């Protein structure tokens, strides 16, 4: 599927806003409701990614709080 980019250079700000809004509306019209299996798979992946990012953040926090105090002594 090729992507068509509309040239907004000659439009006023109001016309640019309307054109962009129409693009968003067209995308929303093409969406569909996911079935149960797709929804649960997306939820599982999202939770796993949040867990990984949280774990990495916690490890960085520990390194930043523990390492400086242990290096001073």
N, C-alpha and C positions, 0 to 999 in steps of 0.2 A: 504494500500500500504506500503510495507516494504521499509525502506531506506537502500541502500547498500553503505557502506563506503569503499572506495578504500584505501588500505594500501600503502602510499607513502614513507615508510621508506627506501626502497632500491633504490629509483630513484635518479638521479642527479637533480640539481636545474632546469635545462632546461627541463627535462622530467616531473618534477613536475608541472612546469608552463604550459606545453602543455596539460597534463592530466586535470588540473584545467580548462584551457581554453575550452577543449572539453566538460567538464561537463556543463559549462555555455552555450555553443552553443547548447547542447542537451536540456537544459531548455528552451532556446529561441525558439527552433523548436517546442516545445509543447505548447507555448502560443498561444492565439487567441485574436482577436480584440473584445473588449466588445461591446455589443449592446448599443443603445442610453439610454435605461432605466438604465442599469447597470452603465454606465458612469456618468449619472447625479446623481445617488444615491451616488456613490463614491465621486463625487465633493461636494455634499451637506454635507456628513459626514466629509470630509476633512476641509471644511470651518467652520463647527461647532466646530471641535476639535481645529482649529487654533484660533477661537474666544475665546473658553474656556481657552486655554493655555495663550493667550494674556491677558485676563481679570485677571487670577490668577497672572501673572507677574506684571501687573499694580497695583494690590492690594498690592503685596509684595513691589513694589517700593514705593507706598504711605506710607505703614507702616514703611519702612526703612528711608524715608525722613522726615515724619511728626512726628513720635513718638520720635526720639532722640531730636528734637528741643523742643517738648512740655514737655519732662521730665527734661530738663535743668532748666526751670523756675519754 
